Amino acid sequence: MLGFVLKEEKECPPAFVGEVLGLEVDISSPRIAVRVSQRRLESLLGLIAGVRAAGALLPGTAGRLVGKLQFACSGMFGKVGRAALQPLYSRQRARRGSAALSRSLLAALDFFASLLGDPPARLLPAPGAPRPPAVLYTDGNGAACIGAVLFERGEPPSVLSCRVPPGVMGLLLPRKQQNALIELIAVVVAFEVFAADLKGRDVILMVDNQTAEGTVRNGYARRVSADACALASLLWLRCAALKVNLFVQCVSSEENIADGPSRPDEPDKSRALASLAPRPVAMPVFPAAVGTALREDLGWPLAM
């Protein structure tokens, strides 16, 4: 009717599930799902296996691979996979040096090889009135103490306060100060502890550190940082497993009510929170997933 000539092999007849540009769109349920097609998954897994077999990755090949993987990530939940792209971007931009597979590249390839075996679909919100969002405040300080406060409508706030074990702190890369990483650990720990309360919810996350905010929002650390990327990767894998729609906002320290729980030695900072009759949450054991993510570089799809 419009005069366009279309290729017959690209025709998509009416259906509840159809493939568009390598992504499968499923409208069979109220919550629309977008996932990477099986054909594209098999192609990507073949490329990754070829690189592993060759034991080398040239910048040009890295560019082609990262482009395909970046597109595949657009069909995954939230920001899942973005952190694992960073080593590939670095190799793509490399002008000279060895083409050998570094530890970070091997970790990225192994990550995607595992993730693409069962990638989490991107889910669009179902129509209708959703549950009110949960509001989560997190905070961390240079003394490796973290705090989190979870607000749900009609319920007293749930409060978490703990210290990051020295063994976990020892897994962080050396820096002049670790505040941003401790803030990220606070977010990851909060999602581990409050998982049952956050499942299937819209969650508004409030943090008072811009680096932590940006890392969560992007799903990776802009300056390639293996430990920050590992924490961001684990967080988004958890969001995918819990089907959490995560929104992050940076607030000032004065507006962050988790500032008190992260500083148990300063009771004045918890005075406002105490007036709300908070419910303390016990955490007998520090979540092992945090240390596992930091040791294994990228959080690993197995965390799902």
N, C-alpha and C positions, 0 to 999 in steps of 0.2 A: 504493500500500500504506500509506503514511504519512499520506495525506490532504492532501498539498501539491498545489496546482495549478501546474504549470509551463508556461511559454510554449513552444509547439512550436519557435519560431525559435531558442530558446536551448538546445535539446536538443543534446547532444554524444554521438554514438554511439561505440562502442568503436573506437579507432584508435590508430596509433602517433604521429600528429601531430594535435593538436587545439587549437582556440582557446578560451581562457578569459579573459574580461574584457579583451579587446584584446591579450593576450599569447599567443603560440603556443608550446605545450609539445611538444617532440619527444623521444620515448623510443625511437626507432628504433635507437639505438646505446647501448653501455654507459654513456656519459657523457651524462646528460640535458641538453638544451639548452632554454633559455627565451629567446625573442626577441620583439620587437615585431611584431605582425601587419602584413601588407601594407596592410590596410584602414586601420589606425590611422596607419601611416607616411604614406600618401597624404593623410590628413586633416591631419596635423601640417605636412607640407610645404606644403599649401595655406594654412594659417593663417600660416605664416612668410612665404610669398610675398605674402600680403595685407598684412601689416604693412610689408614692404619697399616695396610699391607705394604705400601710403598715406604713407610717410615719417614716421610718427608712432606713438607707443605710449602710450596713456593708462594710468593705474594699474589700472583695472578690467580692461582688456584684457590687461595684463601679468599680472594675477593668474590669469586663465583660461588664458593660454598657459603660464605657469610650472607650473600644476597639471598640465596635460596632459603637459608635457615631463618633469616630475618623475616621473610615473607611467611614462613611456616609459623613463626611466633605470633603473627597477627591473628592466627586462628586458634590460639591457646588462651587459657584463662588469665585475665589480668596481665601481669608483667612476667609470667613464667617464661624462663629461657633467656631473658635479656642479659642476665649476668654472664651466662656462658658464652655469649657472643664476643665479649670484650677481648679475650686472648686472640680470637680470629681477626678482629679489627686491627689489633697491633701487628700481626703478621702481614696483613694486607698492606699496611702503611710502611712496612720495613723496606728500606732501600738497599741494604746490604746485610751480610751476615749469613749464618747457617740456615739452611732450610730444614734442619732436623726438628723433630717434634719435641718441644720443651715439655716440662711437667704441666704447665698451665694449659698448653694446647692438648695434651693427652687427656687431661681432666675434662676439658670442654668437649672433646670428641666422645669420650666415654659417657659424659653427661647426656649428650644428645642421643647417643645410641640407645641409652636406657629410656630416656624421656619419650622418644619417638615410638617406642614399643607400645605405649598407651598414653598418648598426649591428652591432657585435660582440655575439654572443649571450652571455647568462649561462650558464656551464657548471657543472654540479654534478659533484663528484668521482665517478669510476667506482668500482664496488665492487671489492674485492680489496686486496691489499697494495701500497700505493704505494711509489715510490722514497723513500728517506730524504730529508727536506728539506735544501735547501742553506741555510746560515746565512751571512748577509752583514752585516758591520759596516761602517758608514760614519762619517766625521767630517769636519768642516771648522772652520777657525779664522778669526779676524779678519784674518789676513795673507793671506787668499784662497788658502790651501793646503788641498787636500782629500786624503783617503785612504780606501781601501776594502780590506777583507780578506774573501775568500770561502773558506768552509770546506765541503768535500765529504768524505763518509766515505771513508776509505782513501786520500785524496790530500793532498799537502802544501798548505797554504793559498796562495791566489793573492793577491798584494799589488799595489795600485795607489797611486801617489803622484804628484801633479801640482799645478800652480798654475792658478787660474782666470785666463784672460787678461784684461788690463785692458779690452779691448773688450767682453767679456761683463759684467764688473763694472759698466761704464758704462751698461748697459741696465737695471740695477736702479733702482727708485725711491729717491729720497734718504731716508736714515734716519740716526739717530745712530750705529747700528751695524748691520752686515749679517750677523751671525753665523747667524741662523736661515735666511736665504736661501742662504748659502754651504753650510750643512748640507743644504739641499734640492738644491742643485746637485750635491753629492757623491753623493746617492742617484741622481739622474737619470744622472749620468756613469757610475756603477757599473753601472746597467742597460744602458747603451749598450755598455760595454766587455765585460761578462760575459754579453752576450745569449745567445751560443751555449751557455754553461754553464747558464743559468737556464731555457732554453726547456722548457715543459711540466712545470715543477717546482713543488712547494710551496717557498716561500722565506720564511724568517724573517729579517726586517730588524731590526737593532739600531742605534738612534741614541741619542745622549745629549743631545738638545735637545727639550724638550717641545713647542715650537712646530712644529718640523719633524715630530715624531711625529704631532701632531694634524692637520696639513695633509695628510700622507700617508694617515692613517687615514680622514679624511673625504673626501678627494679635492678639497678646496678650502681656502682660508684663511678662517677665521671672520670676521675683519675684512676686508671686501672689499679685496683687495690684488692688483692685476692681475698683478704679477710672480710672486708666490707661487702664485696660481691657475694661471698659465701653466705653471709647473714641475710642479705636481700633475697638471694635465691631461695633459701630455706623458708623465709617469710612468705614469699609468693606461692611456693609449693604448698604451704600450709593453707593459704587462702583458697587455693584451688581445691584441696582436699575437703575443706570445710564449706566451700561454695560461699565465701564471704566477699561481698562487694566492698572494697576498702577505699576510703577517701582519707587523705592525710592533710593536715593543716598545721602550720607553724604558729605557735603562740609565744608570748613573752613568758619569762620565768615567773613573773608575778601572777600571771593568769593560769599557770600550770599547777593544778591542785595535787599532782603527783610529786611536786617538789618536797612536800612534807614526808611522805613515806620513803623517799629516797635519802632522807636525812634524819634517821631516827634519833640521832644525838642532839637534834635541834627541835624540841617539842613545840616551840612557838610556831614553827612552820606548819604544823598539823592542827592548829587551833580551829581554823575554819572547817576543816574536814571533820574534826571530832564532833562539831555541832550537828552533823548530818547522821549521827549514829551509824558509822560505817561497820561493815561486816568483814573482819580480818579473814584472809584466806591463807591457810597453812600450805607450805610447800616443803615437805620433808626432804626431798631430794632435788637438787638442781637439774633441770631438764638435760638429759644426755644428748639430745639432738643438737644443742648448740655446739658442744665440743666436737661432735661428729662432723658437723658442717665445716667447722674451721679446719679440722684435720684433713678432710677430703676435698677441700677447695671450693666446692660449689653447692653444697647442701644436699645434692643428690636426689633424683626423682624417687629413690627408694623411700624417702621420707614421707611420701604420700601414702 
